Amino acid sequence: MAAELSTDTAVVRALKGIRMPQKQRNRELALLVFALIINGAAVALVQLGATGILDPKFLIYCGGPAALAVALHILLRLRAPQADPFVLPVATLLTGLGIAMIYRIDVHFGAHGWAAYSTRQLAWLLIALVGAILVVFFLKNYRVLFRYTYISGLVGLVLLVLPIVPGLGTNANADVWVSLGIFSFQPGELAKIALAIFFAGYLVRTRESLASTGTRLLGFTFPRAREFGPLLVIWLVSMGIIVMQRDLGTGLLLFGMFVSMLYVATGKTGWVLIGVVLAASGAFLASRVLPYVGARFQNWLDPFNPDTIDGDSMQMVSGLFGLAQGGLAGTGLGQGRPWLTPVAQSDYIIPSLGEELGLIGLFAILALYMVFTSRGLRIGLTGQDDFGKLLATGLAVTIALQVFIMVGGVTRLIPLTGLATPFLAAGGSSLVANWIIVAILLRISDAVRTRPRAVIG
C-alpha cells in the first residue's frame, strides 16, 4: 500500500512538472501578445494625433521586431521552459513605447528612412533581439561565466577606456562614444555587463573575508582596512571615468552596482553607508574641481537663472515645462510638443512621454520598471548558487539605477547625467546591452527552477 502511494505521489509530481512550464510559457505568450497590441496601438495613435491619417508603412516595419520577440518566446519554450514569464513581455512593452515616442518626434521633423531615429532604433532592436536569441540558445549553463571572472573584468575595463583611445573617440559632450566609421557605439553599455560578471565572480570568491570580519559601531558592522580596498578601487575607477571621460552617469552607475552587489554578498549595512559617503564625497569634489560637473550641479540647483535659462539649463527647463503641460492625463499621443526640448528622443524621452501620456502614463511606465526589477531580484534571491544570485541581482539593480538616475535627473531630484533610459531612449548600444541582460536573466531564472541548489566558490 505504501509503495502504491509513493508511486502515485511521484506521478502527480511528474505531471505537475510537465504542466508548470507550459503554464508559464502560456502566461508569457498572453502577456507578449498584449504588449505587442499596446505597442501597435501607440504607433497608430501617434500617426492619428500628429497627422490625422493612419500610415501602415511604419507598422509594417515594426512587424520584424515583433516576429523576433515571438521567436524568442518559442525558443524559451524549447530551451528554457521554466524561465520567468514576465521579463520578456515587460521589456517588449517598454521598448515599443520608446519607439512610438521616437517615431512621434520624427514625424514632427519630417524625418524619413535612415535619417529618422525611429528607423535606426528599429534596426538596432532587430540586432538586440537576435543577440538575445543567441544568448538564450548558446548559454545553456550560465555558471560557465564564473570561469571567466577576471577576463570579464579585463574586458570591462578595456571597453571603458576605448573612447579615450586616440582615433577611436568622437567629439561629443562626454568621451563615451567610439566611432568605427560606418557607425558609433557606447562601449560602456557592454562594459556594465562584463563588470557585473566580474563583480559577481569576485565577490563569490571573497565574500567570507568581507562578511566575517569588521568593527561594530553605532549598531553597524564596518569592514577592516584590508577589506576596504576593493571598494576604494572601484570608487577610484568611477572617479577616473568622471574625470577622464566627463561621464558622471556611468561612474555613478558602476559604483552603485558594485555597492549593491557587495551588500547582497555580505549582508553588511556598513558597506552601504561607506558607499553612500564615498559617492557623495566624490560627487561633491567633482562639482568643485571639474567645471562641467559644477555646471550640472548649478543647473540642478538653479535652472531658472536668467544667465543660463537660454543656454545650459534650457534643456532642463523645457523638460519641466513639458511635464507640467502633460498634467495628470497628458495631451495624448501625437498631440503634444515634445520636440521643443533638445534631444527629446534620448536624454529627455521621459519628459516627452510625460507630456503626452501624463502623470498616469509615467506611473504606468515606472510600474513596468518596478516589475522588471522585482522579477530580476526575485530571480537572484531564489538563485541556486551564489554566483547566479549576485549576477541576477547586479543586472536587475543596474536597470533600476539607470532609471533612478535618469528620471531623477529630468525631474530635478538629482543632478542630470548622460545615461540612457533603459529600453525607452534612442540608442543602439543601450538597447543591445539591455536585451542581453534580459536574455541572461531568462537563462538564470530557468536554471533556478530546473536544477538543484549548488554552491560555487
N, C-alpha and C positions, 0 to 999 in steps of 0.2 A: 504493500500500500504506500509506504514511504517513497519507494522507488518510482511509483506512478506519479505521485505528487511532484517529486523532483523533476521528472520528465515533463510534466505539464507546465511547471514553472519555467523551465528552460525554453519551451516552445513559445510561451507567452512573451518572454523577454526577447526572443529572436524576432517574433512578429512586430513587437514594438520597435526594435532596432531597424526593421525594414521600413515601417511606416513613418517613423520620425523624420529621417532625411527627406522623404518625399513631401511630407507636410511642410518642412522648412523651405524647400525649393518652390512649392506651390505658393506659399506666402510671399516669397521673394518675387515670383513672376507676377502676382497680382499687384504688388506694390510697384514693380518696374513698369508695368503697363500703365498704371495710374500716373506715374511720374512722366512717362512719355506723352501721355494725353495732356497733362498740365503744360509741359514744355511746348507742344504744338499749339495749344490754345494761347499761350503767352505770345508766341511769334505772330499768330493771326491777329490778336488784339493790338499788337504794335502796328501792324500794317493798317488795320482799320482806323486806329486812333490817329496815326500820323499822316496817312494818305487818303483814307476813306475808301480804299479798294483792297481787295484780297488778291495778292500775287502768290500763286502756288510755287513759284520757282525756288524761293529760299526754303520753303517747307520741304521740297524735294531734296535740296541739299542736306537738310537735317536728317534725311532718311538713312544716310550712310552711317553716322554715329549711332543712330537708334538700332540699326541692324547689328552693329558690333556689340552694343550693350546686350542685346538679346543673345548674341553668340557667346558672350562671356557668361551669361546665365546658363546657357546649355552646357558649356564647358564645366561650370560648377556642378551641375547635375551629374556629370560623368566622372570628374576628377576630385571634387571636393563637396560631396553631397551634404555634409553637415556644417558647411560654412555659415556664418552669420547671415540671416536673410534681410537685414536692414541696411547694411553698409552700401551695397551696390545701388539700391533704389535712391537712397538719400544723396549719394554722390552724383547720380544721374540727374536728379531733380535740380540740385544746386547748379550743376554745370549748364543745364538747359536754361535756367532762369538768367544766368550770366550771359549766355549767348543772345537771348532775347533782348536784353538791355543794350548789349554792344551793338546789335543789329539796329536797335531803335536810334542810337546816336549816328550810325552810318546812314540811315535813311534821311535824317535831317541834313547831313552834309552832302548827300547825293553820291556817296562812295559806292563803287561797284567793283566786282571782280576782285583781283588780288590786292587792290588798293584799299579794300574795305577790311577793317579789323575783324568783323564777324566772319568773313570768308577765311581769313588766316586762322581764326580761333577754331573754326570747324575742321580745318586741315590738321591743326595741332591736336585736336580732340581725337581724330582718327588715329594719329600716331600714338597718343596716350592710351587709347583703348587697345590697340594692337600690343603695346608694351605690357599692359595689364594682363592681357590674354597669355602672352608669352611667359610672364612671371608665374601665373597660376599653373600653366602647363608644365614648365620645366622645374619649378621649385617644389618638388614633391615633398621634401622634408626641410622645413625652414631651419632646422638645427645645423644644417651644413654651413650656414652663415657664421656660426660660432667659431669655426676653424679659421675664418678669415678676419678675426677681430682686428689685429694690428694692420693687416693690409687695408682693411676698410678705413681705419684711422688715417693711414698714409694717403689713400685716395681722396678722402675728405679734405685733408689739408692742401693737397695739390690742387683740387678743384677750387678751393677758396682763394689761392694765390694766383690762379690763372689770369684773372682780369688785370693784375698789375704787371704781368709779363710784357715787356716791350714788343709791340707789333700785334698783340692779341686784344688788348683792351680797347674800348671805344670811348669816344669823348661824350660822356654823359654826366649827369649831376653826381653820380656815385660810380666808383670803379667796380661795378658788379657784372658788367657785360663783356662777353668775348665774341669777337667777330671772326667768322670763318669764311668770309667772302659772300656766299650766297644767303647766309642767314646769321643771326646773332642769337646767343642764348645766355642764360644766367647759370653758371656752374654752381653757384651757391645753393640753388634749389635741389640739385642732386647731392650736394655735399651734406645736406642735413640728413639724408637717408643713410649715407655712408657713415657719418658720425654717430647716428643713432645706433647702428650696428656695433660700432666701436665702443660706445659708452656702455651698451648692454653687456658686451663680452668682457670689457674691462671690469665692470662692477661685479659681475658674477665671480671673477677671479679674486677680487679684493674685498668683497663685502664683509667677510668675517673680521678682518682687521679694522675696517671702517666702522663696524657696528658694535664691536665688543669692547672698545676702549673709549675713554673720554672722561671729562670732568663735569660734575654736576654743579650747576649754578642757576639759582632762581627757578628751580624746577625743570630745567632743560639740561640735556647732556651735550656738552660741546666736545668736539674732537681734539685729540692731541696735535701738536705741531706737525709731526711727521705724516699724519693722515690728512692734514690740511693742504698738503702740497698739490694733489690733483686738482682740487677746486681752484686754487690760486693760479695754476697753469691755464685752466680753461678760461678763467677771468682775464688773464693777460692776453690769451688768444683773441677773446672777444674785444678787448680794448684795442688790440692790433688791427682788427677788422675795421673798427670805428675810425681809427687814426689814419690807416694807410689807404682804405677803400672808401672812406666817407660814407659808410653804410651802418647807420645806427641800428636799423631794424634787425639785420642778420646777426649782429653782435649780441643784441639782447635775446634774440630767439635761441641761439645756440647755448648761451649761458643758462637761460631759463630751462631749456630742455635737460641739460646736464643736472641742474639742481633738483629738478622734479624726479628724475630717474635715481639720483643719489638718495633722495628721501624714501622712494619706494624700496630701494635695495637695503637701506639700513633702518628705516623707521624712526630716525632721529630728527626731531623738530629743530634741533640746534643747527643742523646743516641748512635748513630753510632760512633760519634767521640770519646766519652768516651770509648766505647767498643774497638775501634781500639787502643787507648792509653793503655788500660789495657792489651789487648792481646800482644801488642808489649813489654810493660814493663815486663809482665810475662815471655815471651819468652827470653828476654834479661837476666833477673835474673836467669832463669833456665839454660841458657847456661853458666853462670858464676859460678853457685853453683853446678849443677849436672853434673858429668863427662860424662855420656852417652849423655846428650843433648849437652854439649860442643863439644863432638866428632862429632855429627851430623852437627853442625854448621861449624866445622873445615873442614869436608869432603865436605860440600857445598861450602865453600869459596875457598878451595884449594884442589880439588880432585886429582890433578896430582902431589901432593907432593911425592917425592921419598920415604919418610919414611912410607907412608900409601897406596901407589898405589897398593902394593901387599897384603894389609891387609884390613883395614877398608873401604877405598874408592874404592877398586877393583870392587865392585858391581856397583857403580855409573859410573865408567869409562867404564866398559864393556857395560852398558846400553847406554851410549852416543855413543860409537863406533858402537853399533848395529843400533841405529837410523841413524847415518851417513852412514852406509852401505846400509840401505834401500833407501836413496836418495828420489827422487820425486815419483817414481812409485813402488819401492820395488823390492825385489828379486823374489817375487811370493810365494804363499803359499806352504810350504813344501820344499823350496829351499834355505832358509836362515840358519843361525846358532844361533838361539836364546838361545840354551842350554848353550852357553858359559857364559851367565850371571846367577849368582846364583838366585834361586827361580824365574826363568823366568815365571813360570806358575801362580804366585800370585802377589808378590810385584812389579815385573817388567814385567807384561804382556803387558803394554803399549809399552815399547821398543821392545818387541817381535813382537807385531803386526806392529809396525812402521817399523821394519826391513823387514818384508815380504810383507806388504801392502803399504809401503812408506808413504810419507807425504800426498799424496792424500787420501789414506785409513784412516790415522789418522784423517784428517779433516772430512771425512765422519762419522767416529765414534763420534767425538766431536759434529758434527752436530746433530747426533741422541740424544746425551745427551742434547743438546740445545732444541730440540723438546720436549723431555720428561719433562725437567724443565719448559719450557714455557707453556706446557699444564697444568702442576701442578699449576703454578702461575695463569694461566687463570681460572682454577677451583676455586682457592682461591679468586681471585679478583671479580668473579661473584657469590661468595657464598651468600647464603640466610640468613645466621646468622653469628655473629662474631666468634663463636667457629669454625664452619666449615671453615671460611675464614682463620683463623690463623692456624688451623691444616693442611689444604692443603698446605698453603704457607710454613709452617715449614718443612713438609715432602719433598716438592719439593726442598727447599733450602738445606736440608740435603744431597740429592743426588748431587746437584750442588757443594756443599762444598767438599764432598768426592772426586769428580772428580778433582776439582781445586787443592786440597791438594796433590793428588797422581800424577797427570800429572805435576803439578808444581815441585814436588819433583824429579821426574825422569828426568826432563829437566833442573834442576838446577835453576829454577825460585825462589824456596823457599827451605829451608832445607827439607830433606826427612823424612817422618814419616811412621808409620807402618799400615796405613789403607788399606782396600781392595778396589780396583776399582769396583764400583757397577756393578753387573751383569757379568762382564768380568772375574774377578780374581777367582782363585780356592779358595774355602772356603764355607763350607755349611752354617755356621751361617749367613754370609753376604747375601748369596743367599736367604735364607728363610726370613730374615728381609726385604730385598728389595722387594720381591714378596708380602709380607704382605702390604708394602707401596703401591704397585701397586693396590692391592685389595681395600684398604681404599680410595685411590684417585678415583677409579672407582665408589665406593659407593657414595662418596661426589658429584662427577660430575653428577651422575644420579639424586640425590636429588636436585641439583641446577636447573635442567630443569623441574622437575616434581612437585615441591611443591612451594607454595607461600613463599615470604620472611618472615622470622621470626627473632625475637631478643631474644637472650639468655643472661642472666646475670642481 
